[in-house]
Each structure stands twice: as structure tokens, then as C-alpha cells.
């Protein structure tokens, strides 16, 4: 059985995106194009996915440290990119390669499976799409129904090839690696651009008597690349609407669905309820019975059944347990974990903090690098002073403790179970279980003489 791998062409600058960021790192619904494509193809190919990188390759390597990359230091076209990759692919034992561009994030496993099935007997197969306006895409030239050549838009001549049919090259190919190894050295650079086009291999393969097929995929826009901000926004909206409809059909309740953005990596169970505007990014998970109210943003977070995220809350890398209440206006940063029935209220921020079952921090509080037991109350204005200017330190608070309002806990510090901290205290030492700690100056009242009436009036008028 022939071994097939994937080669993603991701070396281009993408100048029409008008961005210093490599084009394949431009995002749709919070995910880089290249990441979406790899995610879509992984079920079919596993780790047999390679990418040719050039412009911005350091940024690409940083974003995808586990992706196998091949460097194209000088961008000399798609034919040059594939030729650079062939020795690596042959050495790895692959006999066929699926080639596609890194700016096609909507190419899915089912599209690829269908294409590969139709191309199984071909030495070279090309996916094509039918468009009313072929724009800058390479034109397909056929003769008696069979593919004859692919001609780049800037090189197309009506006098030579006739009126274009609207059938364009989608930039998706499957090819015998031996055929590519033999024919690519024969490709010559374009007179106009100086680049080596992989598309020129079509004519060479036909001349060599190889079986070449063009598989028309109709008007499937998922095969088209993204070349400009306008195209990115258009396809992102297509993807957003498709994801929302899929979840609606699965039984997720989505209010104001036009204002909801959900990552392709997110999982939302039937019975969850979400109100737009709302943004759910990354590998977030929302379980059945959970409720996400409007103006919330979730990034790589887990919301368990029965939890409620109230409006204007922001969660990143957080876990919210069953029956918890969060917000409104709450911020849960990476490492925040709320156990069952915990409450985090308005203008409360948690970072790398574990809040025990039934515990509450309802108002104006910052808890960082802390572990808090069960059924503990954190008063308004409480902060854990976890940073000393150089290092972060932990704060440990036991179960059923009561932290009075406007308390500063200077870490590292421990507060025992059932302890009570008086309001306005600055705690710098451990507090044993069941003890009351008050760390503030004793109140003193002094006599004072009121200002003369005329002075008071002048002050009021100033």
C-alpha cells in the first residue's frame, strides 16, 4: 500500500495581506490558518504532515514547534518549494504526496478524502473549482475534456489558449513522489516572474505519458486560498456561520446567533445556552446545562454543567466547576480553577488560583497564586500580594475561613481553617486555625477645633 503524506506550502510573504505577520499565521476565529489546516488534516495523516516555510519561518516554528518544517530560504516558487522537500519525503519512505497551500484553512478531511479517492489511480491529480470570475487564479486548459495545462493568470493568453472557461486551479494536488522527482528538475522559470511553478509539471507529465487528471470540485469555496483581508473576513464569516448552524442543529441554544463566534476547536454540548455577542476561542469546552451570557470571552477554558458565566466576563485557561457563578465583569486568568458551587463576582480577578467548593469572592478582589479551601468567604477589596518584585509566592487559605473586607495577604502566608481576619488588615504572618487576626492600628479619636465660619465659607467658595 502506498504511503501518502502532506506537504503544505507556507513560504510566501502574502504581501496583499498588508501585514508583517506571515500569511499562514493570520487568524480565523482566533486560530492561525496553518493551524486550522493541520488540525483538519491530522485525522487522516496523523504526524505525516510537513510544511515548507520561508518568510517568517522563525515565527511559524515558534507557533507550531511540533510541525515538521523544510526551509525554503529563497522564495523561487511552488515548484522550487516541492523540489526542496522531495529528498526529505523520499527518505521518510513516502511514495505519494498531497500538496496544498497553507492559506487554505477550510480544506477539511472529508474534502481531501473525496479528492484522494478520485485520484487513486493517477500519477498526478489536480483539484479544480468553477468560478464566474477566475480573478488571479491559475486557469485550467482542457482538450477533449482532459486536462492539458495549468496557466498562471498573468501568463494566460486568449490567443494561445482560447477564452477561459472559469475552471481554475485550486492549488491542491496529489502526486507520485517518483514522478515529481523525475519531472521537477525539468521545470524552467517563468519569463515574467522568474519563479518555478509546480503547475508546469502537468504538461511535463502528459508529455512523459503519465496519467494526469483534473478533478472538478464544483464551486466549493473551501478549496480557495486567502490572499487579502477581504477574502479572509469573507471566509471567516462563512466558517463562523457554518459552526453556529452545526451547534444549533445539535441542540445548543444560541441567542442572537449572528453575534456569536465559536472556534472550530471548541466543544459545546447540547443543552448549553449562549447569548451573543459572545466569543469562544481555542479548545474551550462548554458542558450541557452551562449558561454563557452576553459580552463574554472564553479562551481555552472549561465550563462544567450548570455553571453560569454572567455578562462581560473574560476567561482564559480557566476551569469553572458545576453550579458555579462567575461575574458579571469577572476575569479568570490561566490556572484559575473553581470547584463546585463557588462564586466569583463583579470585578474579581483570579490568576493561578484554586477556589474550593462553595467558597465565595463576590466583590472587587484579586487572588493570585492562591489555594483556598471550601466554604470560605473572601471579603470585598481583598488582595493576595503574591509578587515581591522578583518572585511569585503562594497564599494558602483553609476551609471555612472568613477574610474581612480590604485585607492584604502578603505572601507567602497561610490562613488556617475557620480563621477570621479582621477587615482592613495587612497579614504578613501565618494565622492558625480558628483564630482571629487583626493587623491594623488601633483607632484613636482626637478633639479638634472647628474652623471659623467665615474660613469655612471661603473654603467652600474656593
N, C-alpha and C positions, 0 to 999 in steps of 0.2 A: 504494500500500500504506500502511495506517495505521501511524503511528509510535506505539509504546507505551512508556511509561516507568513507573517505580516510585515511589510515594510512601509512605514509611514514617512512621507516626505515632509520634513518640517524645518527646512534650512532657510527658507525665504525671509526677506525683510518685511514684506507686507506694507510697502510704503503708502498704499492707499488707505491704510487704517489711521495714518497721521498720528502715530504713537511710537514712543521709544521702546515700548514693550514688544517682544516677539509676537507675531500674529497668532501663533498657536497657543499663546498664554492669554489672549483676550477671552473674556468670560461670557458665558450664557447661564443665567440663573445661578450665578455665583461659582460656576465651575469652568476651568480653562477648557478651551476647545480640544486640546490634545488629551486632557484627562478624560473628557466625556467619550472621545473616540476609543481610547484604550479600555475604558470601563465597558463600552458596548461590545467590544470585540473579545474581551477576556473570556466570556463563557465558551467561545468557540476555539480559541487559540491558546488559552492559558498564558504561559510566560513566553510563548513563541512570537513575541511582538518586538520589533526593532524600529528605531526611528533614526533617520538621517537628519542631523542638526548642523546648523552653521551659524547664522546670525543669532546672537543672544543665547548661544548654547550653554553658557555658564548658568544663566537664569533657568533654562529648561532643565538642566541637570539638578539644580537645587530644588526645583518644584517637583521633579519626578526622579528621586535618587535610585529607584529600583528599575527604571526603564533602561533597556539595552540601547545604547546610542552609538552611532557611527558618525564621525566628524567629516563634514564637507567644508573645509576651511575656505575654499574659493567657490562661490556660487556660480557654477557654469551650466546650470540647467538640470532638468529632471533625468535626462539620460546619463549625465555625469554622476548624479547622486546614486542612481541604481547601480551603475558600474562600480562605484566605490564600495557598495555594500555587498556585492556578489561574493567576494572571497570569504567574508565572514559567514554568509548564509550557507555556502557550499561546505565550508569546514564544519559547520554545525550539523550537516547531514540532511539539509532540506533539499527537495527536488522541485518544489513549486513555491511561488511567492505571490501573495496578494499585495498589490501595490496601490496605495491611495494617499491622498493629500491630508496633511494634518489640520486643514481648515474645513474638514467635513464632519463636524461633531454629531450630526444627526444620522449618520450611517449606522444602522443597527444590525444586530446579529441575524435577524430574520431576512433583512435585505441581502446581506452577504451570503447567507446560506442558499438563498434562491439563485443568486448570481453564480456561485460556485457549482451548484447542481447543473445549471445550464451550460457551464463551461468545462465540464469534467473531461471531455474528450479533445479539447482544443489545446494547441501548443501556446496560443495567445488569445485571450478574450478581453474585449473592451466593453465596459458598460456605457450606454448612451442614454441621453434624455432628449425628449422632444420639447422644444421651446418655440413660442411665437416669435420672440426676439432673441436670437442667439448671442447678442451682445459681444463680449470679448472671449467667449468660449471657443475652443477649437472645433472646427467643422468636420463632420463625418462625410466622407465621399464614398458612395457606393456605386457598384456597377452590376447590373442584373441582380440586385438585391444583396449581393455580397459586399462586405466592406473592402474598400480599395486603399483608402488612406485616411489619415487624420491630418488636417492642415490647420496650423495656428491662425487665429483670426487676422493677425497683422500680416500674415503671409498669403492669405486667401486671395485668389484671383478668379473673378467670374469668368473671364475669357478662357482660363485654363480648366476650371473645374465646373463651370456652369452655375446657375442660380442655387444658392444654399437652400437645403430642404428644411432647415430648422432643427435637424438632428445634430446634437452636439456631444462632444466628448465629456463624460462626467468625471474623468480623471481616476477611474477605478479599473484596475487591470488584474488579471491572473495570468501568470506566465511560467513556462518551464524555465527553471534556472539555467539548464544547459543551453537552451535556445538563446536566452538573454546573454549568457556568457560568450556565445559564439558571435552574435549579431551586433551587440552594442559597440564593440570596437570599430565597426564599420560606419557608425553614425558620424556625420560631419556637422560642424557648427553652422547655425543659421547665418546667412549673409547679413541679415538686418540686425540680429541681436548678439550674435557670437555665441549663443548658447547651444548645448547639445540637447535636443528634445527626445524624450523617451518615445514619443508618438511616432518618430521616424522608423521605429523598429517594425511597425506594421507593414510598410512597403517592403522592407528587407525580408521579413518573414514570409510574405507572399512570394517574393522572388525566389526564395530558397525552398519553396514547396511546402511550407509548414501550414498547418490548419489554423486559420485566424477567423474568429467570429466576433461580430458586433451584436451585443445583446441589448435590445431596446427596452429600457425600463419605463417607458411612457413619460409621464410628467412628474415623476417622483422627485420633489424638491430636496428630499433628504440627501440626495447624492451630490447636490451642488455645493461648491465651496463658498466661503465667505471672504469677500475681497474689500469690503468697505464698511464703515459704521452703519450705513443704511441697511445693507444686507444682513449684518449681524443682528440689528434690532428687529428686522422682519422675521428672521428665522428664530430668534429668541422668543418672540411673541407666538409664533406657530408652536414651538415646543411648550411654552407655558400653557397655552390653551389646551393642547393635547394632554398634558399631565393633569390639569384640573378636571377635564372631562373624564379621564380614566378613573380618578378617585371618586368623582360623583357617581359614576356607574358602579363602583364597588361598594357604595353605601356610606361614603364620608359626606357629612353635611357641610357645605361650603356656602356661606352667605356672602353676597357681593363678590361672586366668583371672578369677575373681571379684574378685581383688585388684589388677587391672591397670587403670590409667586412661590412655587414649590420646586426645589431642586430635583433633578432626575434621580439623585441618590437617596432621597428621603423616603421613609416608610410611614404611611399613615393608615391606621386600621379602620375598618368600617365601624361606624358608631362614634367616631371622633367628630368634634364640631369646631369649625374655624370661621371666623368672621374677618372679612377684608376691610381695609387694607391690612395685609399680613404677609410676612416674608419668612419662609422656612428653607434654610440652606444646608448644604453639606449632607452628611449621613444622619440627619436628625430622625428620631422615631417618636411618633405620637400614637399612644395606645387608645383602644376603644374606650369611649366614655370621657376622655380628656376634652377640655374645652380651652380653645385659644381665642381670646377676644381681640378686638381690632387694634391696629397700630403696634403689633408685637413683632419682634425679630428673633428668630431662633437659628443658631448656627451649631451644627454637630451636637445637638442636645437631645436628651431622652426625657419624655414626659409620660409618666405612667398613668394608668387608668384612673379616672375620677379626679385627676388634678385639674386645677383651673388657673390659667395664666391670664391675668387681667390686663387691661389696656396699657399700652405704652411701656411694656416690659421688654427687656433685652436679655437673652440667654445665649451664652457661648460656652460650649464644652461643659454643660451643666446637666445634672440629673435631678428630676423632680419626682418624688415618690407619690404613691397612691393617696388621693384625697387632699393633697397639699393645695394651699392658696398662695399665689405669687402675684404681687403688685396690688394696685397699679403703680407704674413708674418704679419698678424694681429692676436691679441689674444683677444677674448671676454670671460671674466670670468663670474661666476654666477651673475645674476642680471643685466647684460648688455642688454639694450633694444634700438634698433634703429628704429625710426619711418620712414615713407615712404620717399624714395629717399635720406636718409642720407648716408654719405660716411665715411668709416674708412679705412685709407690707410696703407702703409707699416710701420711696426714696431710701431704700435699703440696698446696700451693695455687699455681695459675698464673693470672696476670692479664695479658692483652695480651702474651703470651709465645709465641715460636715455638721449639719444641723439635725439633731436627734428627733425621733418621733414625738410629735405633739409639742415640740418647742416652738416659741414664737419670737420673732423680731419684727415688730409691726411698724416702726417709725424711724426714719432719719438715722440709720445706723450703718457703720462699716465693720464687717467681720472678715478679717484676712488671716490665713494660716491658722485656723482655729478648729478645735473639735469640741462640740457642745453636746451634752447628754440629752436625755429625754425629759420632756415636760418642763423645760427651763424657759424662763421669761427674760428676754433681753429688753431693757427699757430704752425709751427714745433717746437718741443722741449718744448711744454707747459706741465706742470705737476700740478695736484692738490695735495697739501701737506696735505693729509687727516688724517695722523696719528701723534699724538703728543707724542708717546711713551707709551701711556696708553689707549687713546680713539680714535675712528674714528669720524671725523667731516665732515659735508656736505659743498659742494660748489654749489651755485646756479648762473647760468648764464642765462640772459634773451635772448629773441629772437633778431635776427639781430645784435648781438654784434660782435665785432671783437677783438680777442685776439692775440696780436702780438707774434712773434716767441720768444722762450726762455723765456717764462713767467712762474713764480711760483706763484700759487694762494694758500695762506696759510689759510686753513680752520680753523674755519667756516668763510665764506666770501660770499658776494653777489655782482654780477655784473649786473647792470640794463640793460634794453632793449636799444639797439642801442649804448651802451657804447663802447669806444675804449681804449684798453690797449696798451701802447707803448711797442715795443719789448725790451726784456731784463729786464722787470720789475718784482719786487717781491711785490705782492699785499697782504697786511695784513689787510686792512680796506675795508669796502663796497664801491663800486663805483656806484654813482647814474646813472640813465638812461640818455643817450645822452651826457655823459661827457667823457672827455679824462683823463686817469690816466697814469702818468709816475712815476715810483718809482725806480729811479736809480741815481747814482751820475752823476753830470754834467761833461761832457768830458772836460778835460784840456790838452792842448798841451804845452810841455816844450822844451826849447832849450837844446841840448846836444852836447857834443864834440865827434866827431867820433874817434875811436881807431886809433893809428898809423898803417900804412900799414903793418909793419913787425909783429906787435902784431896780427893783423887780420889774416895774413898768418899762424902764429904759431897756432892760434886758429883753423883755418881750417884744419891744419895738425894733430891736437891732436886727 
